[in-house]
Amino acid sequence: MVAAKEKTPANGTRKGISRRQFLVGTGATVVVGAVGATMLGCKTPAPTATPAPTPAPVKKTLSFTDTGGQTALRQLASTIPPAAGYLVHDSTKCAFCMTCMMACSLSHEGKENLSLSRIQIDSNALGHYPSDLVMNVCRQCTTPVCVQNCPTEACHVDTANGNVRVIDEKKCIGCQTCINSCPQIPHRTIWNQAANKATKCDLCLNTPYWGEKGGPDGKQACVELCPMNAIKLVKQTPSQQGTAGYEVNLRSPNYEGLVTQLNTKVWWG
């Protein structure tokens, strides 16, 4: 059966619209209507903003050089327990062999690097005995300003190990606040330039390259290896005034006579 042909008007134009035109027009109407309904009736949710990271709390830096800081530090001393061990020394017995420095660096870092030693020996080449050498080691202060001022609590009191003041290098951000806060000259905190971290004496609590138990109830590499026995671990808190509590007399009764003989032999033959 042959379908009837559409009649075309004489002017060559068709009346009405074709099926394709109808479908295209209808589809466009449906799409526009759907979009319009979405815009009018269903509000597009605003994109969720990513919250900014919370900045670390800023601590007020305390110092011994101002009255307010001294008061706050005295209050701090009453809240922080004293360490169970302290290193004292006798600089007049030191032979400047640097064995203690090498032992410290090797036991903690596994490297022979005097700059990484947590104990430092200052030598005055133009000085004279007994003031030509000075031994510098962390005092485990009763008012640890380094602990108070550290913004990340990397420098803290290790209550599980005799209240030793230590630095957790994993938390250290390298701001050097502890170094700048140390009231001792030179400062007792050490800067590890390779790691961009601060370190300090921990009484050999963490010595991965030395197979001995450290801490207040253990051994310290510098004490064990010093050939002159110029360093000693004590339990009683030394005086915090000046250096007298840490610079002590570790000489035996015969030491003074030996020194006199040596000096006589050196200077007079």
Number of C-alpha atoms within 10 A of each C-alpha: 3 4 5 6 6 7 8 10 9 7 6 7 8 12 9 8 9 10 9 9 11 12 12 11 11 11 12 12 12 11 11 11 12 12 13 12 11 12 11 10 9 10 8 9 6 6 6 6 6 6 6 6 6 6 6 8 8 10 11 11 14 19 20 16 9 9 11 11 16 15 13 14 20 13 12 16 15 11 11 15 15 22 22 18 22 24 23 26 24 20 24 20 19 20 13 17 12 17 16 26 23 23 26 32 23 21 22 21 16 15 15 15 14 19 15 24 28 25 24 21 18 13 13 11 8 6 10 9 10 11 11 15 21 19 20 21 24 23 22 25 20 21 21 23 25 28 23 20 21 24 21 17 15 19 26 18 22 16 14 7 16 17 19 25 25 22 25 16 15 8 13 19 15 16 14 18 18 28 22 15 21 21 16 16 7 13 16 22 24 22 20 14 11 7 9 14 19 24 23 24 24 22 28 21 22 16 21 13 14 18 8 16 14 18 21 23 15 13 16 27 23 26 21 13 15 19 15 16 16 22 27 18 18 14 12 11 18 21 12 13 8 9 13 12 14 25 19 17 14 18 14 8 8 8 12 11 11 11 13 11 11 13 13 11 10 9 7 7 7
